[in-house]
Amino acid sequence: MADESTAALERLQDSHAKMKAELQRVIVGQDEVIHQLLIAILTRGHCLLVGVPGLAKTLLISSLSKTLNLSFNRVQFTPDLMPGDITGTDVLHIDPETGARSFQFAPGPIFANLILADEINRTPPKTQAALLESMVERQVTIGGKSHSLPEPFFVLATQNPIEQEGTYPLPEAQLDRFMFMVNVPYPTKGEELEILRRTTIGAMAELNHVLDGDALLEMQNTVRSIPVSDHIFEYALALTRGTRVRSDEPLEFLREWVTWGAGPRASQFLILGAKAHAAIAGRNHVSVDDVKAVAHPVLRHRILTNFSAAAEGITPDHIVDRLLDAVDPAAQVGAGVPGVKSIA
């Protein structure tokens, strides 16, 4: 059994390295962004990429789809996009021979393994909400009938943080469906110079398929099978509960800067992300450092700061930094989480 587990981890490492190498043939730099995106893929998580225009967010996701032998659809979110444009709708069908009329379901672009929701904050809440059921239940309901989505299924969305006119910010319930919010930074000077060379001379590189659906599902099962010690569960729970100003013993700086903290889904994603982080490193156990490595992308969109924080330039990432300093991993070993009676 141990040999099988070791072999599965080795296959996962090898496939991860090949996917990363393929993406780096097109994407210059952005190593941490690629790393977090692949962790989300390995854990069946949805991902929201946030960055200013021109940082290759859309190119990264479309390139990822080419390394995976999976169906891919891109949906450009606009103010006039309707829910049926995403999920599909029932259409009237007339049999040419008998003339009998019946409604038949015409699937929308959501029926693919990998969905690129481009500029997701440019469409009204009614259309944004059309993604809710699909992201969690992996199905859509039209006319009272449920239609299962293909497996594996991912929603990878992009968002522009600086252009707010004519946009519809995602509500907290929608944001909570995304495992990661990944900040896409500007390239360094050297990276930007390499981007100029690659994009102005010749054609883009042709990417090769690395994984198919069955292999990816196997890797996801490998990640979930990695054992986790009780003190790691307790540490992840302490981080999540540590974001809540209305908890039993809120941290002092929360009262000054935070309105709402993360819900239980954050703890689940901290553990799953830590498992994937450990698996990529070839380890069949999860450490505190694995949890810390995914804390920012998991928690940053689940912390709602107040006006005082905005006035002082305090962002959710600053809160997470303070939180990682304040929560002592050693204090969780065998002691449980103070004040925590249940995860509900």
PECOR-V992276 format. One line per field, one symbol per residue. ss: DSSP state (H for helix, E for strand, - for the rest). psi: psi as a letter, one per 20 degrees, with the letter a starting at -180 (. if undefined). burial: I if it has 24 or more other C-alpha atoms within 12 Angstrom, else O. A space follows every 50 residues. Layout:
BEGIN
ss->???
psi->???
burial->???
END
This chain:
BEGIN
ss->-HHHHHHHHHHHHHHHHHHHHHHH------HHHHHHHHHHHH----EEEE ------HHHHHHHHHHHEE--EEEEE------HHHHHEEEEEEE------ EEEEEEE------EEEEE-HHH--HHHH-HHHHHHHH-EEEE--EEEE-- ---EEEEEE------------HHHH----EEEE-----HHHHHHHHHHHH ----------EEHHHHHHHHHHHH--E--HHHHHHHHHHHH--------- -HHHHHHEEE---HHHHHHHHHHHHHHHHH----E--HHHHHHHHHHHHH HH-EE-HHHHHH---HHHHHHHHHHH--HHHH------------
psi->hhhggghghhhggggghggghghihgppbkghggghghgggijkqqpopp rrqjjkgghgghhghhipmqqpqpooprhjpqghighrrpqppophgijq qqpqpoqaiimrhpponplhjjqrhhhhhhigghhgilrqopkjppoqqq qrpqooqqpoihoipkrnpprhhghihpgqopporqqrggghghggghij oarqqpqqpgqagghghghhhgghipqpqhhgghgghhgghiioikagmq qgighhipgqaqahhggghggghhghggghijqkqprhhgghhjgghhhh jjoorahggghjkprhhgghghghhhoohhiioiirppiohri.
burial->OOOOIOOIIOIIIOIIOOIIIIIIIIIIIIOIIIIIIIIIIIIIIIIIII IOOOIIIIIIIIIIIIIIIIIIIIIIIIOOIIIIIIIIIOOOOOOOOOOO OOOOOOIIIIIIIIIIIIIIIIIIIOIIIIIIIIIIOIIIIIOOOOIIII IIIIIIIIIIIOOOOOOIIIOOOIIIIIIIIIIIIOIOOOOOOOIOOOOO OOOOOOIOOIIOIOIIIIIIIIIIIIIIOOIIIIIIIIIIIIIIIOIOOI IOIIIOIIIIIIIIIIIIIIIIIIIIIIIIIIIIIIIIOIIIIIIIIIII IIIIIOOOOOOOOIIIIIIIIIIIOOIIIOOIOOOOIOOOOOOO
END
